[in-house]
Amino acid sequence: MQCSAGERIAGVYSEIKVSYGIQNKVIAICTDNGLNVVKAISLPEFPSNEPADEEISEDEMDEDHDTGGDDIRDEDLDAMNRVLSVTQHHVHCFCHTVQLVVGDGLKKCSKTVTHVLAKVNAIINHTRNSVISSELLECNHINKLQSRTATRWNSQLKALNTFLDVPEDLMPQLDTRTTFTRADKKVAEEIRAILQPFKAATEQAEGDYHTGGQVIPIVKLLRHHLECLQCEYPNHHLVNALQESVEKRLVQYEHDDLFILCSSLDPRFKLVWCTKTESEYGETLLKSKIEDLVTLPSPSNDATEAPAAKKTKGLFSTILTNNSYNAKKISGQAIIDREVKEYLAEDLEPELSLPNVYWKNCQAYPNLRHLAELHMPVLASSAPVERLFSQAGQIFRADRSKLTDANFERLMFLRSNKHLL
């Protein structure tokens, strides 16, 4: 019987885990929303439906990635393996979901917006195919207009940006039969202002490292942006449609314990993005995860002084105002409470700082550090994997048709991990 694409994906995935010896270490997997991939995740042989250890609950799903390397002590491995031997957490690509939100907004926008966008796309397509228009833009040192591509993220906004960059006095000279009025330009500029934060959010979340902690702050930021736009453009159909889609598609990330932990453990955000109720839940979640994961230090250990506080500024400024368990349980709980409260009370790290560097150098919070080693590597998007396909196309070219599969895999592995050499 012939296997479906989803079954083949699940089979290849299992083979890769076995070949790298990580069967019990992968507990979170990020994919796009493609039907084949979703089916692969839902198959019984894909280890995402049943816990490997009945004593561990589904709430203990974490992400394993060793950012501290040899900093993990041998006596902590058993505790870590208890957390790692759980169900895999399926993460839907955040960037892809954001683009679905934008798509929902453009589908439900007013006829005026649809008409203006159709004009813009028609002029761009005509200009790209017209020798006269292309030469006119080139003579004025203007880059070729970018057309909209349905499969590329933010392509409509990028096309709009290149179009609006054309000087107004040059527009009538373009060899086109479509008339673009000043009223049309005003609408186009409104669309650009509304969609720009969604582009910034996508670019922020599609990085290669430590993007999981940015997801919830980005959702809060987008919601704040749309609320401000409601005041600037009352009853704007596009704004209303985007707000409706954000609440429909992105609210799932705000209720996901995995992303709550990632944001809490990111020293750039912690819990300042939360409401009072969310903050209390986030703090409780941190404490419970520490209890499940690490062995508590003895109360007699000397406390390490917390690192110096730093200021925060940047994109998110609008929403960011080992020893064995010898102590009694109440003493251990007091250690956890003190560590979490001191960490959360610190000022935030600068937005452009790297969370892994913070935790690598952090000695004041050993329990939170071990927790961060599991959760901070979580990615918000499958974009880094998609970029691998572009790299693969550069290696597996037509003039290298005799390249064997084994050598191709080695070249891809070296290219993708050359920063570790």
Backbone torsions as a table, in degrees:
resi	resn	phi	psi	omega
1	MET	NA	132.7	-176.0
2	GLN	-74.7	136.3	-179.1
3	CYS	-80.6	148.1	175.0
4	SER	-79.9	168.9	179.6
5	ALA	-61.7	-39.9	179.0
6	GLY	-61.8	-40.6	178.5
7	GLU	-66.6	-37.9	177.9
8	ARG	-66.3	-39.6	177.7
9	ILE	-62.4	-44.8	179.3
10	ALA	-62.7	-39.3	179.8
11	GLY	-66.3	-45.2	179.1
12	VAL	-64.5	-39.7	179.0
13	TYR	-60.4	-44.4	179.5
14	SER	-64.2	-40.5	178.8
15	GLU	-62.3	-40.5	-179.5
16	ILE	-65.2	-42.0	179.4
17	LYS	-62.1	-40.7	179.9
18	VAL	-67.6	-41.8	-176.8
19	SER	-64.3	-31.1	179.4
20	TYR	-99.0	0.5	177.0
21	GLY	65.4	39.7	-176.7
22	ILE	-121.5	29.3	-176.4
23	GLN	-57.0	-39.0	-175.4
24	ASN	-101.9	16.4	-176.4
25	LYS	-115.1	-19.7	-178.5
26	VAL	-89.5	112.8	-178.3
27	ILE	-123.5	0.4	174.8
28	ALA	-143.5	134.4	-179.2
29	ILE	-133.8	128.4	-178.0
30	CYS	-104.2	126.1	179.9
31	THR	-135.7	166.0	171.4
32	ASP	-79.6	-171.8	-175.4
33	ASN	-99.5	20.8	178.5
34	GLY	-62.0	143.0	-175.8
35	LEU	-62.0	-39.6	-179.3
36	ASN	-63.4	-42.2	-179.2
37	VAL	-69.4	-42.7	178.9
38	VAL	-61.6	-38.2	178.2
39	LYS	-66.6	-40.4	179.3
40	ALA	-60.8	-41.2	-179.7
41	ILE	-64.9	-32.3	-174.8
42	SER	-85.8	-7.0	-178.4
43	LEU	-68.0	147.0	-179.1
44	PRO	-60.0	-36.2	-178.5
45	GLU	-74.3	-13.5	175.8
46	PHE	-82.5	116.5	-169.3
47	PRO	-72.4	67.7	-179.2
48	SER	-131.0	4.7	-175.3
49	ASN	-108.7	-30.4	-176.2
50	GLU	-123.6	138.7	176.8
51	PRO	-66.0	143.5	176.0
52	ALA	-75.2	-23.7	-179.9
53	ASP	-128.0	117.6	-174.9
54	GLU	-66.3	-19.9	-178.0
55	GLU	-80.5	-11.4	-179.5
56	ILE	-102.3	129.3	-177.3
57	SER	-84.3	167.0	-179.4
58	GLU	-68.9	-16.8	179.7
59	ASP	-73.8	-7.2	-174.5
60	GLU	-100.3	27.4	179.8
61	MET	-77.8	122.2	-178.5
62	ASP	-129.0	-178.5	179.2
63	GLU	-120.4	129.3	-177.6
64	ASP	-101.3	117.3	173.3
65	HIS	-157.0	125.2	-172.1
66	ASP	-85.2	90.0	177.7
67	THR	-82.0	-19.2	-179.4
68	GLY	-98.6	-7.2	176.8
69	GLY	62.2	-124.2	-174.4
70	ASP	-75.9	8.6	177.9
71	ASP	-73.8	-17.0	-179.2
72	ILE	-76.8	124.7	-177.0
73	ARG	-79.8	151.2	-179.1
74	ASP	-60.5	-35.9	-177.0
75	GLU	-70.6	-11.8	179.5
76	ASP	-94.2	-9.4	-173.2
77	LEU	-64.3	-40.2	180.0
78	ASP	-61.7	-43.0	179.0
79	ALA	-64.9	-38.9	179.7
80	MET	-67.4	-40.4	-179.7
81	ASN	-64.5	-30.0	176.4
82	ARG	-63.4	-35.3	179.0
83	VAL	-78.9	-33.5	-177.2
84	LEU	-73.7	-26.8	-177.8
85	SER	-84.5	63.9	-178.0
86	VAL	-137.5	-177.2	179.6
87	THR	-68.6	151.5	177.6
88	GLN	-80.6	139.0	-179.9
89	HIS	-93.1	120.1	-179.4
90	HIS	-87.9	117.1	179.9
91	VAL	-104.2	121.2	174.7
92	HIS	-79.4	132.0	-176.3
93	CYS	-50.6	119.2	-176.6
94	PHE	-66.4	-42.1	-179.0
95	CYS	-63.0	-41.2	178.2
96	HIS	-63.7	-39.8	179.5
97	THR	-66.6	-38.4	176.6
98	VAL	-60.9	-39.2	178.7
99	GLN	-68.0	-31.1	174.3
100	LEU	-65.9	-35.1	176.2
101	VAL	-63.4	-46.6	178.4
102	VAL	-61.6	-41.7	178.2
103	GLY	-61.8	-40.6	177.0
104	ASP	-60.6	-42.2	-179.4
105	GLY	-63.7	-42.9	-178.8
106	LEU	-70.5	-28.9	178.6
107	LYS	-72.5	-33.7	-174.4
108	LYS	-101.0	6.8	-178.2
109	CYS	-73.5	172.6	-176.2
110	SER	-70.4	165.3	178.8
111	LYS	-64.5	-30.4	179.0
112	THR	-63.9	-46.8	178.8
113	VAL	-63.4	-43.8	179.4
114	THR	-61.4	-40.8	-179.1
115	HIS	-66.1	-42.2	-179.9
116	VAL	-66.1	-43.7	179.0
117	LEU	-63.8	-37.1	176.9
118	ALA	-63.7	-39.9	176.6
119	LYS	-62.3	-46.8	-179.7
120	VAL	-58.9	-47.3	-179.1
121	ASN	-65.4	-36.7	179.2
122	ALA	-66.3	-43.2	179.3
123	ILE	-65.1	-41.8	179.6
124	ILE	-63.0	-46.9	-179.6
125	ASN	-62.5	-40.2	179.3
126	HIS	-66.6	-42.1	-179.3
127	THR	-64.3	-38.9	180.0
128	ARG	-67.7	-27.2	-179.3
129	ASN	-97.0	-3.6	-177.9
130	SER	-101.8	124.8	178.5
131	VAL	-66.4	-41.2	-178.4
132	ILE	-62.6	-48.0	-178.9
133	SER	-65.9	-40.1	179.8
134	SER	-63.9	-42.2	178.5
135	GLU	-66.9	-36.2	178.8
136	LEU	-63.1	-44.0	178.4
137	LEU	-66.0	-39.9	-179.6
138	GLU	-65.7	-39.3	178.8
139	CYS	-65.2	-28.2	179.1
140	ASN	-96.6	15.3	176.3
141	HIS	57.1	42.6	177.6
142	ILE	-111.8	130.5	-179.6
143	ASN	-64.8	155.0	179.3
144	LYS	-59.5	135.8	-178.6
145	LEU	-64.5	139.6	-177.5
146	GLN	-93.1	128.0	-179.1
147	SER	-86.2	159.8	179.3
148	ARG	-77.1	134.1	177.4
149	THR	-126.4	123.1	-172.7
150	ALA	-62.8	-30.2	-175.7
151	THR	-88.2	-1.3	-178.6
152	ARG	-107.9	136.6	-179.4
153	TRP	-66.8	139.5	175.9
154	ASN	60.1	20.9	-175.1
155	SER	-66.8	-34.0	178.8
156	GLN	-66.0	-41.3	178.6
157	LEU	-67.7	-41.3	178.7
158	LYS	-63.5	-40.0	176.4
159	ALA	-63.7	-40.8	179.5
160	LEU	-65.1	-39.9	179.5
161	ASN	-62.9	-46.5	-179.8
162	THR	-65.5	-33.7	179.5
163	PHE	-68.8	-45.2	-177.9
164	LEU	-72.4	-14.5	176.3
165	ASP	-76.5	-13.4	177.6
166	VAL	-71.8	127.2	179.8
167	PRO	-56.3	144.0	-176.0
168	GLU	-62.5	-35.2	-179.3
169	ASP	-73.9	-15.4	179.4
170	LEU	-89.2	-19.9	-175.5
171	MET	-59.5	-44.3	-179.9
172	PRO	-65.3	-19.5	-178.0
173	GLN	-81.7	-13.7	179.2
174	LEU	-67.5	140.5	-177.0
175	ASP	-77.6	77.8	-178.3
176	THR	-143.1	148.2	179.3
177	ARG	-92.6	-5.4	-179.3
178	THR	-86.7	127.2	179.9
179	THR	-92.1	128.9	179.8
180	PHE	-117.9	108.5	-173.9
181	THR	-86.7	172.7	176.7
182	ARG	-65.8	-34.2	176.6
183	ALA	-63.6	-39.9	176.5
184	ASP	-63.2	-40.9	-179.8
185	LYS	-63.9	-38.4	178.8
186	LYS	-62.3	-43.3	178.3
187	VAL	-64.0	-41.3	179.7
188	ALA	-62.8	-39.5	178.4
189	GLU	-67.3	-35.0	175.6
190	GLU	-64.1	-43.1	179.3
191	ILE	-61.8	-42.7	179.7
192	ARG	-61.7	-43.3	180.0
193	ALA	-63.9	-35.7	-178.3
194	ILE	-73.2	-39.4	-175.0
195	LEU	-87.1	-16.3	-174.2
196	GLN	-57.1	-45.0	179.1
197	PRO	-62.5	-27.9	177.5
198	PHE	-69.3	-35.3	174.7
199	LYS	-66.2	-44.9	178.9
200	ALA	-62.4	-38.9	179.3
201	ALA	-64.6	-41.8	179.7
202	THR	-63.9	-46.1	-179.1
203	GLU	-65.3	-32.2	179.8
204	GLN	-70.9	-35.2	-172.1
205	ALA	-93.8	-6.4	-176.3
206	GLU	-97.0	18.8	179.4
207	GLY	-71.0	173.5	-176.5
208	ASP	-86.1	-20.4	-172.7
209	TYR	-137.4	141.2	166.2
210	HIS	52.9	46.8	179.3
211	THR	-97.6	-11.1	-178.4
212	GLY	-62.0	-35.2	-179.6
213	GLY	-71.1	-12.9	-178.2
214	GLN	-89.2	-14.2	-169.6
215	VAL	-60.6	-56.1	-176.7
216	ILE	-64.7	-43.8	174.7
217	PRO	-58.1	-35.2	178.2
218	ILE	-66.5	-42.2	177.9
219	VAL	-60.3	-44.5	177.8
220	LYS	-61.5	-40.2	-179.5
221	LEU	-64.6	-43.7	179.1
222	LEU	-64.0	-40.3	178.1
223	ARG	-63.9	-42.0	177.9
224	HIS	-63.4	-40.7	178.8
225	HIS	-61.3	-44.5	-178.5
226	LEU	-69.0	-34.3	176.4
227	GLU	-64.7	-38.9	176.8
228	CYS	-66.4	-38.2	179.7
229	LEU	-67.6	-29.0	176.9
230	GLN	-61.7	-33.8	177.2
231	CYS	-74.6	-36.1	-178.2
232	GLU	-78.4	-39.0	179.4
233	TYR	-125.3	79.4	-177.4
234	PRO	-60.8	134.5	176.3
235	ASN	59.9	30.1	176.0
236	HIS	-74.7	125.4	-174.5
237	HIS	-60.5	-40.2	-178.7
238	LEU	-65.6	-43.1	179.0
239	VAL	-63.7	-44.1	179.5
240	ASN	-61.7	-42.9	-179.1
241	ALA	-66.2	-39.4	178.5
242	LEU	-66.2	-41.1	177.7
243	GLN	-61.1	-44.1	-179.9
244	GLU	-62.6	-41.3	-178.3
245	SER	-72.3	-35.3	176.6
246	VAL	-60.0	-45.4	-179.9
247	GLU	-68.4	-25.9	-179.0
248	LYS	-83.0	-42.0	-169.9
249	ARG	-102.5	-33.3	-171.8
250	LEU	-97.4	-14.3	-177.6
251	VAL	-65.3	-22.7	180.0
252	GLN	-60.6	-33.2	-178.9
253	TYR	-71.4	-32.2	-179.6
254	GLU	-69.5	-23.4	-178.4
255	HIS	-101.2	6.0	-177.5
256	ASP	-90.7	119.1	-178.9
257	ASP	-58.3	-34.5	-179.7
258	LEU	-60.4	-46.1	-178.8
259	PHE	-76.8	-28.6	173.9
260	ILE	-63.1	-42.9	177.8
261	LEU	-65.9	-42.5	-179.9
262	CYS	-60.0	-45.3	179.7
263	SER	-67.9	-38.9	-179.4
264	SER	-65.1	-35.1	-177.5
265	LEU	-88.0	-5.1	176.0
266	ASP	-84.4	113.2	-175.0
267	PRO	-65.7	-6.9	176.2
268	ARG	-83.8	-18.0	-174.0
269	PHE	-126.3	-47.8	-175.4
270	LYS	51.1	-123.5	-177.4
271	LEU	-119.1	19.0	-177.8
272	VAL	-73.6	-13.9	178.7
273	TRP	-82.9	-4.9	-171.3
274	CYS	-89.0	155.8	161.6
275	THR	-75.9	174.1	-178.5
276	LYS	-60.7	-43.6	179.6
277	THR	-64.7	-44.2	179.4
278	GLU	-64.0	-37.8	179.3
279	SER	-64.4	-42.3	178.9
280	GLU	-64.3	-40.8	178.8
281	TYR	-66.5	-43.2	179.4
282	GLY	-61.1	-40.9	178.9
283	GLU	-66.2	-41.7	177.9
284	THR	-64.3	-39.1	179.7
285	LEU	-64.2	-42.4	177.7
286	LEU	-59.0	-46.5	-177.4
287	LYS	-64.1	-42.8	-178.7
288	SER	-66.7	-36.8	178.6
289	LYS	-67.9	-36.1	176.8
290	ILE	-63.7	-42.7	178.9
291	GLU	-59.5	-38.4	-178.0
292	ASP	-76.3	-26.3	-168.2
293	LEU	-99.0	-53.4	-165.5
294	VAL	-110.4	160.8	170.8
295	THR	-88.3	136.1	-174.1
296	LEU	-80.7	140.8	175.5
297	PRO	-70.7	156.3	178.9
298	SER	-67.6	145.0	179.2
299	PRO	-61.1	-18.7	-178.6
300	SER	-77.4	-13.5	179.8
301	ASN	-62.5	142.9	179.3
302	ASP	-71.0	135.6	178.7
303	ALA	-75.1	140.0	179.1
304	THR	-93.9	138.3	-177.7
305	GLU	-67.5	138.2	-178.3
306	ALA	-68.9	148.8	179.1
307	PRO	-65.9	160.4	-177.2
308	ALA	-63.8	144.4	-179.4
309	ALA	-75.0	148.9	179.1
310	LYS	-131.2	159.6	-178.4
311	LYS	-86.7	162.8	-178.9
312	THR	-126.2	139.0	173.5
313	LYS	-160.6	156.5	177.8
314	GLY	140.3	-153.9	-173.7
315	LEU	-56.6	-37.9	-172.2
316	PHE	-94.4	11.9	-175.6
317	SER	-63.4	-21.6	-179.0
318	THR	-72.0	-23.3	-178.7
319	ILE	-117.8	3.1	-179.7
320	LEU	-107.3	56.9	-174.4
321	THR	-54.0	NA	NA
322	ASN	NA	68.0	-178.6
323	ASN	-114.0	179.7	178.8
324	SER	-70.2	165.6	-175.8
325	TYR	-78.0	79.1	-178.1
326	ASN	-89.9	-25.5	-176.6
327	ALA	-73.9	161.9	174.6
328	LYS	-67.1	158.8	-176.3
329	LYS	-60.5	-39.5	-178.6
330	ILE	-66.8	-35.3	177.2
331	SER	-67.7	-41.5	177.9
332	GLY	-62.3	-41.4	177.9
333	GLN	-63.6	-36.2	178.1
334	ALA	-65.4	-36.3	177.3
335	ILE	-63.7	-44.7	179.0
336	ILE	-62.2	-48.5	-178.7
337	ASP	-57.7	-45.0	-178.0
338	ARG	-65.1	-43.9	-178.0
339	GLU	-63.3	-45.5	-178.6
340	VAL	-65.9	-44.0	-178.2
341	LYS	-65.2	-40.2	179.5
342	GLU	-66.9	-39.1	177.7
343	TYR	-63.8	-46.7	-177.8
344	LEU	-69.9	-25.0	-178.7
345	ALA	-78.7	-17.8	178.8
346	GLU	-65.8	152.7	172.3
347	ASP	-67.4	156.9	-178.0
348	LEU	-72.6	152.9	171.9
349	GLU	-74.5	156.9	177.0
350	PRO	-58.9	149.3	-175.8
351	GLU	-60.3	-33.7	-177.2
352	LEU	-86.9	2.6	177.9
353	SER	-75.9	164.4	-178.1
354	LEU	-103.9	121.7	-178.7
355	PRO	-59.3	-37.3	-178.3
356	ASN	-65.6	-32.9	177.1
357	VAL	-67.8	-39.9	178.3
358	TYR	-59.6	-49.7	-175.8
359	TRP	-73.1	-29.6	177.4
360	LYS	-64.6	-37.0	-178.5
361	ASN	-92.9	-2.9	-175.6
362	CYS	-83.5	123.2	176.3
363	GLN	-113.7	-10.1	-174.6
364	ALA	-76.7	-26.4	-174.3
365	TYR	-127.6	74.5	-174.9
366	PRO	-63.3	-35.9	-179.1
367	ASN	-70.5	-44.4	176.8
368	LEU	-65.5	-31.9	179.1
369	ARG	-63.5	-43.8	177.9
370	HIS	-64.5	-38.3	177.6
371	LEU	-64.7	-40.0	179.8
372	ALA	-66.2	-32.1	179.5
373	GLU	-61.7	-25.9	178.4
374	LEU	-88.9	-37.9	-169.8
375	HIS	-96.1	-31.8	-174.4
376	MET	-63.3	-30.4	178.8
377	PRO	-71.3	-6.4	-178.5
378	VAL	-59.5	131.8	179.5
379	LEU	-98.6	145.5	179.5
380	ALA	-86.4	-17.7	-171.1
381	SER	-140.3	153.8	174.0
382	SER	-88.6	7.7	-178.5
383	ALA	-57.7	-40.0	177.8
384	PRO	-57.9	-36.0	178.1
385	VAL	-70.8	-38.9	179.0
386	GLU	-64.1	-32.2	176.6
387	ARG	-67.3	-25.6	176.9
388	LEU	-63.4	-33.3	178.6
389	PHE	-65.0	-36.0	176.3
390	SER	-66.0	-41.0	177.1
391	GLN	-65.3	-38.1	179.2
392	ALA	-62.9	-37.9	178.5
393	GLY	-64.9	-29.8	178.1
394	GLN	-75.3	-27.5	179.8
395	ILE	-86.7	-47.7	-176.4
396	PHE	-89.9	71.6	-177.9
397	ARG	-89.4	169.9	-178.6
398	ALA	-62.9	-33.9	-178.8
399	ASP	-81.7	5.3	175.4
400	ARG	-124.1	41.7	-173.8
401	SER	-68.4	-17.8	179.8
402	LYS	-90.2	5.8	178.2
403	LEU	-65.9	123.1	-178.3
404	THR	-75.5	161.1	180.0
405	ASP	-61.5	-40.2	-177.9
406	ALA	-65.6	-44.2	179.3
407	ASN	-68.4	-35.9	177.4
408	PHE	-62.9	-41.9	179.0
409	GLU	-65.3	-39.9	179.2
410	ARG	-64.9	-42.8	179.8
411	LEU	-63.6	-41.5	178.6
412	MET	-65.2	-40.7	-179.8
413	PHE	-63.6	-43.5	179.6
414	LEU	-66.3	-42.5	-178.4
415	ARG	-66.2	-37.3	-176.9
416	SER	-77.4	-23.1	-176.3
417	ASN	-119.1	21.8	-177.7
418	LYS	-65.4	-22.9	178.8
419	HIS	-69.4	-14.7	179.6
420	LEU	-90.1	-11.0	-177.5
421	LEU	-75.8	NA	NA
